[in-house]
């Protein structure tokens, strides 16, 4: 008979329990956050223990019902996206405050329908209907909050120069349009559904371009970003992410109302 692994014995060392405990903690956190997002607070007329006499006979003062508003429910998003949805460039997770509402709505849909793969986001939105996803998107889109300054560029001057060319000029030889051709001259996005590219962490930008290239992130067909990502060289992809992450966000970071010209590629995910 083969020897029994230590963690399969009746008396297991504490180290064997650590992964299970961590998984249980993460699962409970996800459930609590999802409930906070999905469920409104208890209405004023609901049953409550407020004012019930204690063991000493004294009646504690009745507390006011918790406010039932989006700001309260969206606090669960702060664990990853920062308070009020304004992540800083220091981390991985993207800022969602001020993004076009159509873009945010499509991304929530994409997580729910598994066009974008993220277990945490899929868990949050799995049972939410389109009406509530639009409400969430509208809440974050309406926030106008200052951006943190960018992190110092962690790339060579040559790489930053290449990234600048890709962003502002594209690469006609490879069929790559400039980032500004779709995301606006200021690269702060275009209403209602094209996101800005500034104020995002380098790691996040690089990871999303790679995910499009590898089919791990998809949008409504025709998926123009997947096509652009596949046309970029590895060097161009990394350089563009580094340059974009190093750019300051203009004082007026609101999405443009429209593009000055037609999109260079057909994009299925830009309708509201």
C-alpha positions in Angstrom: 0.0 0.0 0.0 1.3 3.5 -0.8 2.2 5.7 2.1 -0.6 8.1 3.2 0.2 11.7 2.6 0.5 13.7 5.8 -2.5 15.9 5.1 -4.8 12.9 4.6 -4.1 11.5 8.0 -6.8 11.8 10.8 -4.4 14.0 12.8 -3.3 16.7 10.3 -0.8 19.4 11.0 -2.1 23.0 11.1 -0.5 23.9 7.8 -2.9 21.5 6.1 -5.8 23.6 7.3 -4.5 27.0 6.2 -5.5 26.8 2.5 -9.0 25.6 3.4 -9.3 28.4 5.9 -8.2 31.0 3.5 -10.6 29.7 0.8 -13.5 29.8 3.4 -12.6 33.4 4.3 -12.4 34.5 0.7 -15.8 32.9 0.0 -17.4 34.5 2.9 -16.0 37.9 1.9 -17.4 37.5 -1.6 -20.8 36.6 -0.4 -20.9 39.6 2.0 -19.8 42.0 -0.7 -22.2 40.6 -3.3 -25.0 40.9 -0.8 -24.0 44.5 -0.1 -24.2 45.4 -3.8 -27.3 43.4 -4.7 -29.6 44.0 -1.8 -31.0 47.4 -0.7 -30.9 48.3 3.0 -33.8 47.3 5.3 -36.7 49.7 4.7 -38.0 51.9 7.5 -41.1 49.8 8.1 -39.3 46.5 8.4 -39.1 44.5 11.6 -36.3 45.7 13.8 -35.0 45.0 17.3 -34.3 48.7 17.9 -35.9 49.9 21.1 -36.4 46.3 22.5 -35.9 46.3 26.2 -32.5 44.9 27.3 -32.0 42.4 30.2 -31.8 45.4 32.6 -35.2 46.7 31.4 -33.8 49.8 29.8 -34.8 50.7 26.2 -31.9 51.7 24.0 -32.7 54.5 21.6 -34.0 53.4 18.2 -31.4 53.8 15.5 -32.3 55.4 12.2 -32.6 52.9 9.3 -29.5 52.6 7.1 -29.8 54.8 4.0 -30.7 52.8 0.9 -28.7 54.5 -1.8 -26.2 53.5 -4.4 -23.3 55.1 -2.6 -23.9 52.8 0.4 -24.4 49.7 -1.8 -21.3 50.4 -4.0 -19.0 50.5 -1.0 -18.3 46.9 -1.6 -16.5 47.9 -4.8 -14.0 49.9 -2.8 -12.1 46.8 -1.8 -10.6 46.5 -5.3 -11.4 49.8 -7.1 -10.8 52.2 -4.3 -13.1 54.5 -2.4 -15.7 56.0 -4.8 -14.2 53.9 -7.7 -11.1 56.0 -8.1 -8.2 53.5 -7.9 -4.7 54.9 -8.0 -2.0 54.0 -10.6 -0.1 52.2 -7.8 -2.2 49.1 -7.9 -3.6 46.7 -10.5 -7.3 47.4 -10.5 -8.7 50.0 -12.8 -10.4 53.3 -11.9 -14.1 53.1 -12.7 -15.2 56.6 -11.6 -16.0 58.9 -14.5 -15.8 56.2 -17.2 -18.5 56.4 -19.8 -21.7 54.7 -18.6 -22.1 52.7 -21.8 -18.6 51.3 -21.4 -19.2 50.4 -17.7 -22.5 48.7 -18.5 -20.9 46.6 -21.3 -18.1 45.5 -19.0 -20.6 44.4 -16.3 -22.5 42.5 -19.0 -19.3 41.0 -20.3 -18.3 39.7 -16.8 -21.8 38.3 -16.3 -21.8 36.6 -19.7 -18.1 35.4 -19.4 -16.7 37.5 -22.2 -14.4 38.9 -19.6 -13.0 36.3 -17.2 -12.7 37.4 -13.5 -14.2 35.1 -10.8 -14.8 38.0 -8.4 -16.6 40.2 -10.8 -18.6 37.3 -12.2 -19.7 36.4 -8.7 -20.9 39.9 -8.0 -23.0 40.4 -11.2 -24.1 36.8 -11.9 -27.7 37.4 -10.8 -28.1 41.1 -11.7 -30.4 42.1 -14.5 -29.5 44.7 -17.2 -31.6 47.4 -15.5 -29.5 47.2 -12.3 -26.2 47.0 -14.2 -27.2 50.2 -16.0 -27.9 51.8 -12.6 -24.5 50.8 -11.3 -22.8 52.1 -14.5 -24.7 55.4 -14.3 -23.7 55.9 -10.7 -20.0 55.5 -11.3 -20.0 57.4 -14.6 -21.5 60.4 -12.9 -18.6 60.7 -10.4 -16.2 63.6 -11.2 -13.2 63.1 -8.9 -9.6 64.1 -9.2 -7.0 61.7 -10.5 -3.8 60.8 -8.7 -0.6 61.8 -10.4 1.0 59.0 -12.5 3.7 56.8 -11.2 7.3 57.5 -12.5 7.9 55.8 -15.8 9.5 52.4 -15.4 10.8 52.0 -19.0 13.7 53.0 -21.1 13.5 56.3 -23.2 13.5 54.1 -26.3 10.5 52.1 -25.1 8.6 55.3 -24.1 9.3 56.8 -27.5 7.9 53.7 -29.2 4.8 53.7 -26.9 4.2 57.4 -27.7 4.3 56.6 -31.5 1.8 53.7 -31.1 -0.5 55.9 -29.0 -0.4 59.0 -31.2 0.4 57.7 -34.6 -0.3 54.0 -34.7 1.6 51.7 -37.1 0.2 51.8 -40.6 2.5 49.0 -41.8 0.9 46.7 -39.3 -2.6 48.1 -39.6 -2.6 49.5 -36.1 -4.5 52.7 -35.7 -3.5 55.4 -33.2 -5.1 55.1 -29.7 -6.3 58.6 -30.2 -8.3 57.6 -33.3 -10.8 55.7 -31.0 -10.2 56.9 -27.5 -10.3 60.6 -28.3 -7.6 63.2 -28.8 -7.0 63.6 -25.1 -7.4 59.8 -24.6 -10.0 60.4 -21.9 -12.6 58.3 -23.7 -15.7 59.1 -25.9 -19.3 59.0 -24.7 -21.2 56.8 -24.5 -19.1 53.6 -24.6 -15.4 54.2 -25.3 -13.2 54.3 -22.2 -10.3 56.6 -21.4 -6.7 55.2 -21.3 -5.1 57.5 -18.9 -4.9 57.2 -15.1 -4.6 53.4 -15.3 -1.8 51.1 -14.0 0.8 49.9 -16.4 0.2 46.3 -15.3 -3.5 46.6 -15.9 -3.1 48.1 -19.4 -0.6 45.4 -20.4 -2.7 42.6 -19.0 -5.8 43.7 -20.8 -4.0 44.0 -24.2 -2.6 40.5 -23.6 -6.0 39.1 -22.6 -7.5 40.4 -25.9 -4.7 38.9 -27.9 -5.1 35.5 -26.2 -8.9 35.5 -26.3 -9.3 35.8 -22.5 -11.1 39.1 -22.9 -13.8 39.6 -25.5 -16.3 42.2 -26.5 -19.3 42.3 -28.7 -18.4 41.3 -32.3 -16.7 42.7 -34.3 -14.1 42.9 -31.5 -11.9 45.7 -32.7 -9.6 45.7 -29.6 -8.8 42.0 -30.0 -7.8 42.7 -33.6 -5.6 45.7 -32.6 -4.0 43.6 -29.9 -3.1 40.8 -32.3 -1.6 43.3 -34.7 0.7 44.8 -32.1 4.2 43.3 -31.6 5.2 42.3 -28.1 7.5 45.3 -27.9 4.8 47.7 -29.1 2.3 46.3 -26.6 4.6 46.7 -23.6 5.8 50.1 -24.7 2.2 51.5 -25.2 1.2 50.3 -21.8 4.3 51.9 -20.2 3.8 55.2 -22.0 0.1 55.5 -21.3 0.5 54.7 -17.6 3.1 57.5 -17.3 0.9 60.3 -18.8 -0.8 62.8 -16.5 -4.5 63.1 -16.7 -5.8 66.5 -18.0 -7.7 68.7 -15.6 -10.9 68.1 -17.6 -10.9 64.3 -17.8 -14.5 63.9 -18.9 -15.1 61.8 -22.0 -15.4 63.6 -25.3 -19.0 63.9 -26.6 -18.0 62.5 -30.0 -15.1 61.6 -32.3 -14.1 64.0 -35.0 -14.0 61.2 -37.6 -15.3 57.6 -38.1 -13.7 54.8 -36.2 -10.8 53.2 -38.2 -12.1 49.7 -37.4 -15.6 48.3 -37.0 -16.3 47.9 -33.3 -19.3 46.1 -31.9 -19.1 47.3 -28.3 -19.4 51.0 -28.7 -23.1 51.5 -28.8 -24.8 52.5 -25.5 
